[in-house]
Amino acid sequence: MPDSDADSNLWAVELRDVPPAKKVSFAVIDLKKPELKWKEAPEATDWWTSLTAFSYGHVYLHNNRYPDLPQPTDLFDGFR
């Protein structure tokens, strides 16, 4: 997902391990250089967490408070 800042060359990506690991992490890459800026698996996330938006360097994630229900319930301003 590209940063909504038109002057940015950064993209946020969601990385998922295949079951049975069920781990998710997130990364930001700079397409101009190209290089990996950072990669993290925030403690507050789990397999059902998904990348929602990337705006001016802020990565926004949706968490599902109830994994049995396939709908996002919490917005998490993960990191910058």
N, CA, C and O atoms as a DFTB+ gen file, in Angstrom:
320 C
 N C O
     1  1       0.850      -1.146       0.000
     2  2       0.000       0.000       0.000
     3  2       0.913       1.230       0.000
     4  3       1.793       1.345       0.853
     5  1       0.713       2.136      -0.935
     6  2       1.559       3.337      -0.986
     7  2       1.177       4.343       0.092
     8  3       0.025       4.409       0.520
     9  1       2.159       5.121       0.521
    10  2       1.907       6.228       1.451
    11  2       1.007       7.226       0.725
    12  3       1.203       7.494      -0.461
    13  1       0.021       7.777       1.434
    14  2      -0.890       8.733       0.783
    15  2      -0.223      10.077       0.519
    16  3      -0.796      10.918      -0.174
    17  1       0.965      10.294       1.052
    18  2       1.744      11.495       0.763
    19  2       2.276      11.377      -0.660
    20  3       3.078      10.491      -0.953
    21  1       1.838      12.257      -1.535
    22  2       2.220      12.181      -2.951
    23  2       3.723      12.318      -3.173
    24  3       4.235      11.866      -4.197
    25  1       4.435      12.931      -2.236
    26  2       5.883      13.104      -2.367
    27  2       6.678      11.932      -1.800
    28  3       7.908      11.940      -1.847
    29  1       6.000      10.937      -1.273
    30  2       6.661       9.802      -0.637
    31  2       6.861       8.651      -1.625
    32  3       6.032       8.423      -2.506
    33  1       7.957       7.942      -1.467
    34  2       8.232       6.730      -2.247
    35  2       8.097       5.491      -1.378
    36  3       8.544       4.410      -1.760
    37  1       7.481       5.641      -0.208
    38  2       7.359       4.540       0.737
    39  2       6.088       3.727       0.501
    40  3       5.040       4.259       0.135
    41  1       6.219       2.435       0.722
    42  2       5.086       1.507       0.653
    43  2       5.076       0.674       1.921
    44  3       6.131       0.261       2.402
    45  1       3.894       0.425       2.463
    46  2       3.726      -0.471       3.602
    47  2       3.240      -1.814       3.073
    48  3       2.403      -1.871       2.172
    49  1       3.765      -2.884       3.634
    50  2       3.369      -4.228       3.206
    51  2       3.051      -5.091       4.418
    52  3       3.607      -4.916       5.502
    53  1       2.141      -6.021       4.197
    54  2       1.723      -6.979       5.212
    55  2       2.373      -8.310       4.866
    56  3       2.266      -8.773       3.730
    57  1       3.043      -8.930       5.827
    58  2       3.748     -10.185       5.606
    59  2       3.134     -11.266       6.487
    60  3       3.034     -11.097       7.702
    61  1       2.725     -12.372       5.881
    62  2       2.077     -13.458       6.628
    63  2       2.801     -14.779       6.420
    64  3       3.135     -15.159       5.298
    65  1       3.035     -15.473       7.540
    66  2       3.549     -16.837       7.472
    67  2       2.366     -17.761       7.219
    68  3       1.241     -17.474       7.628
    69  1       2.627     -18.846       6.557
    70  2       1.557     -19.800       6.285
    71  2       1.261     -20.616       7.537
    72  3       2.133     -20.793       8.388
    73  1       0.021     -21.117       7.653
    74  2      -0.294     -21.976       8.803
    75  2       0.663     -23.171       8.819
    76  3       1.088     -23.604       7.748
    77  1       1.009     -23.706       9.945
    78  2       0.368     -23.479      11.235
    79  2       0.960     -22.311      12.025
    80  3       0.459     -22.009      13.108
    81  1       1.997     -21.644      11.532
    82  2       2.644     -20.565      12.297
    83  2       1.682     -19.408      12.578
    84  3       1.632     -18.895      13.695
    85  1       0.929     -19.007      11.571
    86  2      -0.032     -17.903      11.686
    87  2       0.582     -16.680      12.355
    88  3       0.079     -16.208      13.374
    89  1       1.664     -16.169      11.787
    90  2       2.302     -14.956      12.273
    91  2       2.166     -13.882      11.216
    92  3       2.194     -14.166      10.018
    93  1       2.017     -12.648      11.664
    94  2       1.918     -11.517      10.745
    95  2       2.924     -10.455      11.181
    96  3       3.142     -10.233      12.372
    97  1       3.525      -9.811      10.199
    98  2       4.410      -8.685      10.468
    99  2       4.165      -7.647       9.386
   100  3       3.487      -7.904       8.391
   101  1       4.728      -6.484       9.601
   102  2       4.506      -5.371       8.685
   103  2       5.840      -4.725       8.384
   104  3       6.731      -4.699       9.233
   105  1       5.978      -4.206       7.179
   106  2       7.243      -3.594       6.774
   107  2       6.962      -2.350       5.955
   108  3       5.889      -2.192       5.372
   109  1       7.948      -1.474       5.926
   110  2       7.894      -0.300       5.052
   111  2       9.139      -0.335       4.186
   112  3      10.260      -0.491       4.671
   113  1       8.906      -0.186       2.886
   114  2      10.014      -0.188       1.937
   115  2      10.051       1.139       1.188
   116  3       9.024       1.784       0.976
   117  1      11.249       1.524       0.798
   118  2      11.451       2.736       0.005
   119  2      11.746       2.288      -1.415
   120  3      12.803       1.715      -1.677
   121  1      10.832       2.541      -2.325
   122  2      10.999       2.090      -3.709
   123  2      12.031       2.900      -4.478
   124  3      12.554       2.428      -5.488
   125  1      12.331       4.099      -4.024
   126  2      13.284       4.932      -4.739
   127  2      14.711       4.419      -4.585
   128  3      15.505       4.534      -5.519
   129  1      15.061       3.848      -3.411
   130  2      16.448       3.473      -3.153
   131  2      16.861       2.126      -3.735
   132  3      17.982       2.132      -4.243
   133  1      16.246       1.059      -3.767
   134  2      15.210       0.460      -2.917
   135  2      15.840      -0.130      -1.652
   136  3      16.940      -0.683      -1.678
   137  1      15.106       0.008      -0.553
   138  2      15.593      -0.558       0.703
   139  2      14.439      -0.794       1.664
   140  3      13.382      -0.169       1.576
   141  1      14.680      -1.711       2.575
   142  2      13.737      -1.986       3.644
   143  2      13.994      -0.969       4.743
   144  3      15.092      -0.917       5.298
   145  1      12.980      -0.151       5.064
   146  2      13.131       0.858       6.113
   147  2      13.006       0.219       7.489
   148  3      13.807       0.494       8.383
   149  1      12.001      -0.634       7.658
   150  2      11.835      -1.379       8.894
   151  2      10.840      -2.515       8.700
   152  3      10.042      -2.518       7.762
   153  1      10.912      -3.472       9.608
   154  2       9.987      -4.613       9.638
   155  2       9.710      -4.907      11.099
   156  3      10.636      -5.042      11.898
   157  1       8.416      -5.009      11.454
   158  2       8.022      -5.239      12.837
   159  2       6.813      -6.163      12.910
   160  3       6.011      -6.264      11.981
   161  1       6.719      -6.829      14.054
   162  2       5.538      -7.604      14.412
   163  2       5.079      -7.067      15.763
   164  3       5.431      -7.630      16.800
   165  1       4.298      -5.985      15.769
   166  2       3.895      -5.370      17.035
   167  2       3.204      -6.372      17.957
   168  3       2.446      -7.234      17.513
   169  1       3.484      -6.238      19.232
   170  2       2.936      -7.159      20.218
   171  2       1.409      -7.161      20.231
   172  3       0.801      -8.189      20.528
   173  1       0.793      -6.053      19.921
   174  2      -0.668      -5.942      19.966
   175  2      -1.358      -6.556      18.754
   176  3      -2.577      -6.447      18.620
   177  1      -0.598      -7.200      17.870
   178  2      -1.196      -7.767      16.659
   179  2      -1.234      -9.287      16.723
   180  3      -0.506      -9.918      17.489
   181  1      -2.106      -9.856      15.896
   182  2      -2.181     -11.310      15.745
   183  2      -2.523     -11.632      14.297
   184  3      -2.568     -10.736      13.454
   185  1      -2.761     -12.884      14.010
   186  2      -2.997     -13.361      12.643
   187  2      -4.122     -12.607      11.941
   188  3      -4.089     -12.463      10.719
   189  1      -5.108     -12.128      12.678
   190  2      -6.284     -11.489      12.076
   191  2      -6.090      -9.994      11.864
   192  3      -6.952      -9.343      11.273
   193  1      -4.990      -9.442      12.328
   194  2      -4.706      -8.024      12.137
   195  2      -4.407      -7.757      10.663
   196  3      -3.729      -8.552      10.013
   197  1      -4.908      -6.646      10.139
   198  2      -4.663      -6.342       8.725
   199  2      -4.262      -4.882       8.530
   200  3      -4.672      -3.996       9.280
   201  1      -3.462      -4.665       7.517
   202  2      -3.034      -3.328       7.124
   203  2      -4.246      -2.591       6.554
   204  3      -4.920      -3.091       5.653
   205  1      -4.514      -1.401       7.086
   206  2      -5.706      -0.654       6.689
   207  2      -5.372       0.606       5.899
   208  3      -6.021       0.909       4.898
   209  1      -4.352       1.342       6.354
   210  2      -3.992       2.589       5.685
   211  2      -2.531       2.912       5.963
   212  3      -1.937       2.440       6.932
   213  1      -1.975       3.732       5.080
   214  2      -0.608       4.221       5.233
   215  2      -0.645       5.682       4.826
   216  3      -0.804       6.001       3.648
   217  1      -0.496       6.578       5.808
   218  2      -0.667       8.004       5.543
   219  2       0.428       8.822       6.208
   220  3       0.557       8.827       7.432
   221  1       1.206       9.507       5.398
   222  2       2.268      10.383       5.873
   223  2       3.159       9.692       6.913
   224  3       3.459      10.243       7.972
   225  1       3.563       8.485       6.575
   226  2       4.480       7.727       7.406
   227  2       3.841       6.941       8.536
   228  3       4.530       6.178       9.214
   229  1       2.540       7.105       8.758
   230  2       1.842       6.362       9.806
   231  2       1.205       5.111       9.205
   232  3       0.523       5.180       8.183
   233  1       1.431       3.984       9.843
   234  2       0.825       2.718       9.426
   235  2      -0.371       2.461      10.343
   236  3      -0.239       2.487      11.566
   237  1      -1.537       2.212       9.744
   238  2      -2.753       1.951      10.512
   239  2      -3.179       0.509      10.287
   240  3      -3.232       0.023       9.157
   241  1      -3.479      -0.156      11.388
   242  2      -3.854      -1.568      11.346
   243  2      -5.234      -1.750      11.962
   244  3      -5.615      -1.021      12.879
   245  1      -5.977      -2.721      11.456
   246  2      -7.245      -3.103      12.065
   247  2      -7.037      -4.399      12.832
   248  3      -6.530      -5.383      12.293
   249  1      -7.435      -4.384      14.092
   250  2      -7.436      -5.598      14.906
   251  2      -8.854      -6.114      14.997
   252  3      -9.811      -5.349      14.886
   253  1      -8.986      -7.397      15.197
   254  2     -10.288      -8.017      15.419
   255  2     -10.355      -8.451      16.868
   256  3      -9.673      -9.394      17.270
   257  1     -11.156      -7.784      17.638
   258  2     -11.280      -8.100      19.057
   259  2     -11.845      -9.503      19.256
   260  3     -11.502     -10.191      20.218
   261  1     -12.705      -9.914      18.346
   262  2     -13.341     -11.236      18.432
   263  2     -12.989     -12.020      17.163
   264  3     -13.668     -11.863      16.148
   265  1     -11.957     -12.849      17.191
   266  2     -11.520     -13.576      15.986
   267  2     -12.606     -14.451      15.355
   268  3     -12.527     -14.779      14.171
   269  1     -13.620     -14.829      16.142
   270  2     -14.706     -15.640      15.582
   271  2     -15.588     -14.831      14.632
   272  3     -16.292     -15.400      13.798
   273  1     -15.549     -13.497      14.760
   274  2     -16.327     -12.629      13.887
   275  2     -15.384     -11.948      12.905
   276  3     -14.485     -11.220      13.325
   277  1     -15.566     -12.164      11.626
   278  2     -14.637     -11.619      10.623
   279  2     -14.863     -10.148      10.310
   280  3     -15.100      -9.787       9.158
   281  1     -14.792      -9.298      11.329
   282  2     -14.938      -7.870      11.092
   283  2     -14.001      -7.100      12.018
   284  3     -13.852      -7.448      13.189
   285  1     -13.370      -6.052      11.487
   286  2     -12.462      -5.264      12.316
   287  2     -13.225      -4.492      13.393
   288  3     -14.302      -3.950      13.143
   289  1     -12.647      -4.453      14.595
   290  2     -13.287      -3.733      15.692
   291  2     -12.405      -2.622      16.244
   292  3     -12.924      -1.682      16.846
   293  1     -11.108      -2.696      16.061
   294  2     -10.192      -1.725      16.656
   295  2      -9.227      -1.197      15.604
   296  3      -8.704      -1.958      14.789
   297  1      -8.997       0.105      15.630
   298  2      -8.011       0.723      14.755
   299  2      -6.758       0.963      15.578
   300  3      -6.817       1.539      16.665
   301  1      -5.639       0.524      15.059
   302  2      -4.372       0.583      15.772
   303  2      -3.401       1.421      14.956
   304  3      -3.024       1.044      13.846
   305  1      -2.998       2.560      15.512
   306  2      -1.968       3.389      14.865
   307  2      -0.656       2.777      15.291
   308  3      -0.030       3.202      16.262
   309  1      -0.251       1.759      14.531
   310  2       0.844       0.900      14.906
   311  2       2.166       1.568      15.164
   312  3       2.744       1.385      16.236
   313  1       2.657       2.323      14.238
   314  2       4.006       2.814      14.354
   315  2       4.285       3.764      13.227
   316  3       3.486       3.923      12.304
   317  1       5.410       4.382      13.316
   318  2       5.813       5.335      12.290
   319  2       7.232       5.053      11.907
   320  3       7.788       5.739      11.050
